[in-house]
Each structure stands twice: as C-alpha cells, then as structure tokens.
Amino acid sequence: MTSADTVSFPSVPYPQGSPGYRRVVGAVFLAGFAVFLVMYDTQGLLPQIGAGFGAGEAATGWSVAATTLGMALGMIPLSTVGLRRGLFHRMLVFLVLSGVIGLACALMPSLWSLVAARFLQDVAVSLVPASALALIGERIGPEAITAATGIYLAGNTVGGLCSRLIPGAVAEFASWRWAMGVMAVLCLACGLGVALLRPRGAAASAGSTSAGPGSRPTTGQERTGERQTGERAVGRTLRAARESLSIPGVLAACVIGAALMAAFNSAYTVVGFRLQGPELGLGPAAANAVFLLYLLGTFTSARAGRIVGRIGLVPALLVSALAVAAGYWIALPSQLLWVVVGLGLMTALFFLGHSSASATVARLAPASARSTASALYLTAYYVGATAGSALGSVGYEHSGWLAAAGLGTLYAAIAAIAALLGSRAMRRRRAEDAREERRD
C-alpha cells in the first residue's frame, strides 16, 4: 500500500472546472456507464441464450428479471455498508466484483446457473449508484452538484444503449457467451478507469475512517464503535423509510414508477423474440437497433419539468400511462414500421412519467428522509422491472405480443389509478410549497 492509499480527501469540495472536479465526474460517469452496461446486457441476447440452452421465452426472460431483482433487493441494505477506505474504494471494489461475476456468467453451464450469477452480479452493482451520488455530494462544490449529477445520468443513458447495441453486434458474428464476456471486460475497464481517475492523495471520501500515513491497526473498541455506527445507520434508514412511506403521495409515486417500468421493461424484454423470430426475421444487430429509441426518452426526460409546468403533474402522469398502453397496441401488427412507431411512443412518454414520479418523491419526502425516499422509489422501480420481464416473458411464450399488450395495459392502468388516488396529496403539497414561497 502506498502512502497515497491512506490519505483522506481534502476537506474543501472541488470547484467546477478544477482538476479534482474533472477526475471525480469522469469516475462517476464511468461508474454510471458500467451500472447500466451490465444490468441489461442479456436483454438483446435473449433469443440466442434461449436457443443455446433449449429454453423458452418465459425461462430465458429471467436472465433480465434476475438482474433488476438483484438491484432492487441490494440497493437499500447495501447503502448502509461502509468500507474503511471510503466511497471511491467502495465504488471500485463493487465494479470489479461485478465484472468478475460477468466473466463467470459467460461460462455458466445452464440457464438457471446463469440466472443465479446475474442476480449476484446486480446485487454487487447495486451499491455503485449510491456510492457515486454520495461521492458527488461530498466531493463536488454545491454550485456544480447538478452538473455532476447530470454527467452521472448521462453515463447511465450511454451505458443502457451500449448494453443492447454492443452485445447484438458481437452476437452477429460470435456466440452470446462472447458477447457477455466482452461486456464483462468493459465493466472491468470502467473499474480500471475509476482507479486511474481517483484524485491523487484521495483514496477515501470525507466520511472515511482512514487515519492517514502511519495509521495504526484498528482496536477492538474501535471496531465495536464502527459496528454501532453501522447499526445506527441501519436504524436511521428504517426510520426514514417508514416516515417516507407514511406520506400518501410518496407511496403513490412509488407505485406509479413500478407499474410504468413493469410495462416498459416487459415490452423491451420480449420485443427481441418478436423481431428475431419468424414473424419479422431480423438478425441480432438489426433487432437491437430498436434500442436507439431510448434516445427519445432522453429528449423527453430533459423536458419533463417544462411539460409538467404546462399541463400539470397528474395530467402528465396520465398521458404517460395512456401512451405506454397505446404503444403496445400500435405495435400489434406484424410490420416493422408499426413496431417501431409503437415502441417510440411508449419510450418517449414513459420517461415523462418516470421523471415526474421520481421528482414527486423528492418534493414530497421530508428533507431528513429524501435520500432514503429516492432509494425506495428506485427499489419499487426495479421491482416493477423484474415483474415486467418475468411475467411479460411468460405471456409472450403462451400468447405472443397480444398477451404482452394485455399485461402492459394492466400495468398502465395501475399507474393511472395510483396517480388519481395520489393527486390530492400532490396538490396539497404544491399548495404548501406555494404558501412557503409567498412567505419567503
């Protein structure tokens, strides 16, 4: 270990444009890229994986559902995990662990061993978003936090696209195992990039317990204190979760996010079977090009606040739910044009609903519980993704796109009902915000 490994971060956050700022945002971009790179890399390979193991759509879909389930189950519990060498080290460790498990995924001898490995991979990677966002909050100046967070989210977007496009391109010329191996190597490369971008003399975050050069071994009393600190963190998290869920608008927003994501992820999980099947007959690379429609969602997300300001929060959520359901039925004809149009409408307006629901949680939750409330929303969101992948694949295997459309419409209806039931709480909070602004 070098002396730099034990020197803590400087106490003053990095201002925008400084070398430290550029290194931190570069690292969190790579982290955000890697998270989505590994989370969905089997979604565009499902027909090849199913053929390789002789499995149907319902079983194969679990290679996607297991990853979102791992993310959902790991996010809140692992957010209380600490390592003595801080946030940078924690982010790096779990990125590398995820990449190593990804290499193992490419070698799995059976479908269910692949599913189990995928679950473990995303339990590991579930800690990366919390570490990256906490790192931004601690090490970036207040005036630049929004910009740095936007760079992290840009990494998510690019990673999500690459997780579908790159495996499809590799699978065009090689097996799905090679495609997954390439993605795992890219994840490890991101981990290497994070290690290289760590600011010099900054091995730990401000919250690290590293003592600096010449630090002595941890005593039993200190270990007991660390354990008690961890227990207090768990207790605070549980209290914050209860406090957040007691607010009707927060609970409604979590249901909306989960239901919309169930519909959205179901469509993108089963559409590969349809595009590469006898119905349309596309190859892996051409079929996975449909994921370029995600760029429509990036466009809508950036304008969600403006749209909500113009038509209102509840109408925006209802429009999103209606568009998600309508997208399924527009895509029903066995013609590529209608599939693209339906998915395009669904994608553009799904992200309007997701952005609006996520922002609603941040607005309604008490300041002391805001980060936990956001984690609860993301947990519900990934539970919805799991249900969408698993149930959508079952429906598609038995009744094709028609069953997937029926399930997607049901999920959209649940989101719309939750928006209407939560509308009173949302309006009440907006009125309170307006009164506070007038008093100020």
C-alpha positions in Angstrom: 0.0 0.0 0.0 1.3 3.4 -0.9 1.0 6.5 1.3 -1.5 7.9 -1.1 -3.8 5.0 -0.3 -4.3 6.2 3.2 -4.5 10.0 2.7 -8.1 11.2 3.0 -9.8 13.6 0.6 -9.2 17.3 1.1 -11.9 18.9 3.3 -12.8 21.5 0.7 -15.0 20.2 -2.2 -13.7 20.5 -5.7 -15.0 23.6 -7.6 -16.3 23.2 -11.1 -13.6 23.0 -13.7 -10.8 22.1 -11.3 -8.6 19.0 -11.9 -10.2 17.2 -9.0 -13.7 18.0 -10.3 -12.8 16.6 -13.7 -11.4 13.4 -12.2 -14.4 12.9 -9.9 -17.0 13.4 -12.6 -15.0 11.3 -15.0 -15.1 8.5 -12.5 -18.8 8.8 -11.7 -19.5 8.9 -15.5 -17.7 5.6 -15.9 -19.5 4.2 -12.9 -22.9 5.2 -14.3 -21.9 3.7 -17.6 -20.9 0.4 -16.1 -24.0 0.0 -14.0 -26.4 0.0 -17.0 -23.8 -1.7 -19.2 -24.1 -4.9 -17.1 -27.7 -4.6 -15.9 -29.3 -5.1 -19.3 -26.7 -6.8 -21.4 -28.7 -10.0 -21.8 -31.9 -8.2 -22.9 -30.7 -8.1 -26.6 -29.4 -11.7 -26.4 -32.5 -13.5 -25.2 -33.2 -15.4 -28.4 -29.6 -16.6 -28.6 -29.5 -17.6 -24.9 -32.8 -19.4 -25.2 -31.5 -21.3 -28.2 -28.2 -22.1 -26.6 -29.9 -23.7 -23.5 -33.0 -25.0 -25.3 -35.2 -22.9 -23.1 -38.4 -21.0 -23.9 -39.1 -17.2 -23.6 -40.5 -17.5 -20.0 -37.4 -19.1 -18.6 -34.9 -17.1 -20.6 -36.6 -13.8 -19.5 -35.3 -14.4 -16.0 -31.8 -13.6 -17.2 -33.1 -10.0 -17.3 -35.5 -10.2 -14.4 -32.8 -11.6 -12.0 -30.6 -8.5 -12.6 -33.3 -6.0 -11.8 -34.3 -8.1 -8.8 -30.8 -8.0 -7.5 -30.7 -4.3 -7.9 -34.0 -3.9 -6.1 -33.0 -6.1 -3.2 -29.5 -4.8 -2.8 -29.9 -1.1 -3.1 -31.2 -0.1 0.3 -29.5 -2.7 2.5 -26.1 -2.3 0.9 -26.4 1.5 1.1 -25.5 1.2 4.8 -22.4 -0.8 4.0 -19.2 1.1 4.6 -15.5 0.3 3.8 -12.7 1.9 5.8 -11.1 3.4 2.7 -14.2 5.3 1.6 -16.6 5.9 -1.3 -14.1 5.7 -4.2 -12.7 2.4 -2.9 -16.2 1.1 -2.4 -17.3 2.0 -5.9 -14.2 0.5 -7.4 -14.5 -2.8 -5.4 -18.1 -3.4 -6.4 -17.4 -2.5 -10.1 -14.6 -5.0 -10.2 -16.6 -7.7 -8.4 -19.5 -7.1 -10.9 -17.1 -7.5 -13.8 -15.6 -10.7 -12.5 -19.1 -12.2 -12.0 -19.9 -11.1 -15.5 -17.0 -13.2 -16.8 -18.4 -16.1 -14.9 -21.8 -15.5 -16.4 -20.3 -16.1 -19.9 -19.2 -19.6 -18.7 -22.3 -20.8 -16.9 -23.3 -24.4 -17.9 -27.0 -24.0 -17.5 -29.7 -21.3 -17.8 -30.5 -21.2 -14.1 -26.9 -21.0 -13.1 -26.7 -18.0 -15.4 -29.8 -16.5 -13.8 -28.3 -17.0 -10.3 -25.0 -15.4 -11.4 -26.8 -12.5 -13.0 -28.7 -11.9 -9.7 -25.4 -11.9 -7.7 -23.9 -9.5 -10.3 -26.5 -6.9 -9.8 -26.6 -7.2 -6.1 -23.0 -6.2 -6.3 -23.5 -3.4 -8.8 -26.5 -2.1 -6.8 -24.0 -0.3 -4.4 -22.4 1.6 -7.2 -25.1 4.3 -7.8 -25.4 5.1 -4.1 -21.6 5.4 -3.9 -21.3 7.6 -7.0 -24.1 10.0 -5.9 -22.7 10.2 -2.4 -19.3 11.0 -3.8 -20.7 13.8 -5.8 -22.5 15.2 -2.8 -19.3 15.1 -0.7 -16.5 16.0 -3.1 -18.1 18.4 -5.6 -18.9 22.1 -4.8 -22.5 22.9 -4.2 -22.7 25.1 -7.4 -21.6 22.1 -9.5 -23.6 19.2 -8.0 -26.4 19.4 -10.5 -24.0 19.4 -13.5 -22.0 16.5 -12.0 -25.2 14.5 -11.4 -26.2 15.1 -15.0 -22.9 13.7 -16.1 -23.5 10.6 -14.0 -27.0 10.2 -15.5 -25.5 10.6 -19.0 -23.3 7.7 -18.2 -26.4 5.7 -17.4 -28.0 6.6 -20.7 -24.9 5.7 -22.8 -24.4 2.5 -20.8 -28.0 1.5 -21.3 -27.7 2.0 -25.0 -24.4 0.2 -25.3 -25.7 -2.7 -23.2 -28.1 -3.5 -26.0 -26.2 -2.5 -29.1 -22.8 -4.0 -28.4 -24.0 -7.5 -27.5 -26.2 -7.5 -30.6 -23.2 -6.6 -32.8 -21.0 -9.2 -31.2 -23.7 -11.9 -31.4 -24.0 -11.2 -35.1 -20.5 -12.8 -35.6 -20.0 -14.9 -32.4 -22.0 -16.6 -29.6 -23.9 -14.9 -26.8 -21.1 -16.1 -24.5 -18.5 -14.0 -26.3 -21.0 -11.0 -26.2 -21.3 -11.3 -22.4 -17.6 -11.7 -22.0 -17.0 -8.5 -23.9 -19.4 -6.7 -21.6 -17.7 -8.0 -18.5 -14.3 -6.9 -19.8 -15.8 -3.4 -20.5 -17.1 -3.3 -16.9 -13.6 -4.2 -15.6 -12.1 -1.5 -17.9 -14.5 1.0 -16.3 -13.3 -0.1 -12.9 -9.7 0.5 -14.0 -10.7 3.9 -15.3 -12.2 4.8 -11.9 -9.0 3.7 -10.2 -6.9 5.9 -12.5 -9.2 8.9 -12.2 -9.1 8.9 -8.4 -7.7 12.2 -7.4 -4.1 11.9 -6.2 -3.9 11.7 -2.4 -7.7 10.9 -2.3 -8.3 7.2 -1.5 -11.3 7.8 0.6 -14.1 10.2 0.9 -14.6 12.7 3.6 -16.5 10.1 5.6 -13.7 7.6 5.5 -12.2 6.4 8.7 -8.7 6.2 7.3 -6.2 7.8 9.6 -3.5 8.9 7.2 0.1 7.9 6.9 1.4 5.8 9.7 -2.1 4.7 10.8 -2.2 2.1 13.4 -4.3 -1.2 13.4 -7.9 -0.8 14.4 -8.5 -1.8 18.1 -11.4 -3.9 19.3 -13.0 -0.9 20.9 -12.8 1.0 17.6 -14.3 -2.0 15.7 -17.2 -2.0 18.2 -17.7 1.7 17.6 -17.8 1.1 13.9 -20.3 -1.7 14.3 -22.5 0.5 16.5 -22.2 3.3 13.9 -23.4 0.9 11.2 -26.3 -0.2 13.3 -27.3 3.4 13.9 -27.2 3.9 10.1 -29.5 1.0 9.6 -31.9 2.3 12.2 -31.9 5.7 10.6 -32.6 4.2 7.2 -35.5 2.2 8.5 -37.0 5.2 10.3 -36.6 7.3 7.2 -38.2 4.6 5.1 -41.3 4.4 7.4 -41.5 8.2 7.5 -41.4 8.4 3.7 -44.0 5.7 3.1 -46.4 7.2 5.5 -46.8 10.1 3.1 -49.6 9.1 0.6 -48.1 11.0 -2.3 -44.7 9.2 -1.9 -46.3 5.8 -1.9 -48.4 6.7 -4.9 -45.3 7.8 -6.8 -43.5 4.6 -6.0 -46.5 2.6 -7.3 -46.6 4.7 -10.5 -42.8 4.2 -11.1 -43.1 0.4 -10.5 -46.1 0.0 -12.8 -44.8 2.1 -15.6 -41.5 0.3 -15.5 -43.2 -3.1 -15.5 -45.0 -2.2 -18.7 -41.9 -0.6 -20.3 -39.4 -3.4 -19.4 -41.9 -6.1 -20.4 -42.0 -4.6 -23.9 -38.3 -4.3 -24.4 -37.7 -7.8 -23.0 -40.0 -9.6 -25.3 -39.6 -7.5 -28.4 -36.3 -9.2 -29.3 -38.0 -12.5 -29.6 -40.5 -10.9 -31.9 -38.0 -9.1 -34.1 -35.7 -12.1 -34.4 -38.4 -14.6 -34.7 -40.2 -15.9 -37.9 -42.6 -13.0 -37.7 -40.1 -10.4 -38.7 -36.8 -12.3 -39.1 -34.2 -9.7 -38.2 -30.6 -10.5 -37.2 -29.3 -9.7 -33.7 -27.6 -6.4 -34.7 -30.6 -5.1 -36.7 -33.1 -6.2 -34.0 -31.1 -4.5 -31.2 -31.0 -1.2 -33.2 -34.6 -0.7 -31.9 -33.0 0.3 -28.6 -31.9 3.5 -30.2 -35.4 4.6 -29.5 -34.1 5.2 -25.9 -32.8 8.5 -27.2 -36.4 9.7 -27.4 -36.6 9.1 -23.7 -33.5 11.2 -23.1 -35.1 14.0 -25.0 -38.4 13.8 -23.0 -36.7 13.5 -19.6 -34.8 16.7 -20.2 -38.2 18.5 -20.9 -40.3 16.8 -18.2 -40.3 19.7 -15.9 -41.4 22.1 -18.6 -44.2 19.7 -19.7 -45.4 19.3 -16.1 -45.4 23.0 -15.6 -47.6 23.5 -18.6 -50.2 20.7 -18.2 -49.8 19.7 -14.5 -48.3 16.7 -12.7 -51.3 14.4 -12.7 -52.2 15.0 -16.3 -48.6 14.3 -17.3 -48.7 11.0 -15.4 -52.0 10.1 -17.0 -50.7 10.9 -20.5 -47.6 8.8 -19.8 -49.7 5.8 -18.7 -52.0 6.2 -21.7 -49.1 6.4 -24.2 -47.4 3.3 -22.7 -50.6 1.3 -23.1 -51.3 2.7 -26.6 -47.7 1.9 -27.7 -48.4 -1.8 -27.2 -51.5 -1.8 -29.4 -49.9 0.3 -32.1 -47.1 -2.2 -32.3 -49.6 -5.2 -32.6 -49.5 -5.5 -36.5 -46.7 -7.8 -37.8 -44.9 -4.9 -39.6 -41.6 -3.4 -38.5 -42.8 0.2 -39.1 -45.7 -0.2 -36.6 -43.5 -1.9 -34.0 -41.0 1.0 -34.2 -43.8 3.6 -34.0 -45.5 1.9 -31.0 -42.2 1.5 -29.1 -41.2 5.0 -29.9 -44.4 6.5 -28.5 -44.1 4.3 -25.4 -40.5 5.2 -24.9 -40.8 8.9 -25.2 -43.7 9.2 -22.8 -42.6 6.5 -20.4 -39.7 8.7 -19.5 -42.0 11.6 -18.9 -43.9 9.6 -16.3 -40.8 8.2 -14.7 -39.1 11.6 -14.4 -42.3 13.1 -13.0 -42.9 10.4 -10.4 -39.2 10.4 -9.3 -39.2 14.2 -8.9 -42.5 13.9 -6.9 -40.8 11.7 -4.4 -38.0 14.2 -3.9 -40.6 17.0 -3.5 -42.9 15.3 -1.1 -40.4 13.5 1.2 -39.2 15.3 4.3 -35.7 16.7 3.9 -34.4 14.3 6.6 -35.6 11.3 4.6 -35.2 12.5 1.0 -32.3 10.2 0.0 -34.0 7.2 1.5 -37.3 8.1 -0.2 -35.4 8.2 -3.5 -33.9 4.8 -2.8 -37.3 3.4 -2.0 -38.6 4.8 -5.3 -35.8 3.1 -7.2 -36.4 -0.1 -5.3 -40.0 -0.1 -6.4 -38.9 0.8 -9.9 -36.7 -2.2 -10.2 -39.3 -4.5 -8.6 -41.5 -3.3 -11.4 -38.8 -4.1 -14.0 -38.5 -7.6 -12.5 -42.2 -8.2 -12.7 -42.4 -6.9 -16.2 -39.6 -9.1 -17.5 -40.7 -12.2 -15.8 -44.5 -12.0 -16.4 -44.1 -10.5 -19.9 -41.9 -13.4 -21.0 -44.5 -15.9 -19.7 -47.3 -14.1 -21.5 -45.3 -13.9 -24.7 -44.4 -17.6 -24.7 -48.0 -18.6 -24.4 -49.9 -16.0 -26.5 -47.4 -13.7 -28.2 -47.5 -9.9 -28.3 -51.2 -9.9 -27.6 -50.6 -11.2 -24.1 -47.8 -8.8 -23.5 -50.1 -5.9 -24.7 -52.7 -7.1 -22.2 -50.3 -7.1 -19.3 -48.8 -3.8 -20.4 -52.2 -2.2 -20.4 -52.9 -3.6 -16.9 -49.7 -2.1 -15.6 -50.5 1.3 -17.2 -54.0 1.2 -15.7 -52.4 0.6 -12.2 -50.2 3.6 -12.7 -53.1 5.8 -13.8 -55.2 4.8 -10.8 -52.3 5.5 -8.4 -51.9 8.9 -10.0 -55.5 9.7 -9.4 -55.5 8.4 -5.8 -52.4 10.3 -5.0 -53.5 13.5 -6.7 -54.9 15.1 -3.6 -51.7 14.6 -1.6 -49.7 16.0 -4.6 -51.9 19.1 -4.9 -51.8 19.7 -1.2 -48.0 19.7 -1.2 -47.9 22.0 -4.2 -50.2 24.4 -2.3 -48.0 24.2 0.8 -44.9 25.0 -1.4 -46.7 28.0 -2.9 -47.6 29.3 0.6 -44.0 28.9 1.7 -42.7 30.8 -1.3 -45.1 33.7 -0.6 -44.0 33.8 3.0 -40.3 33.9 1.8 
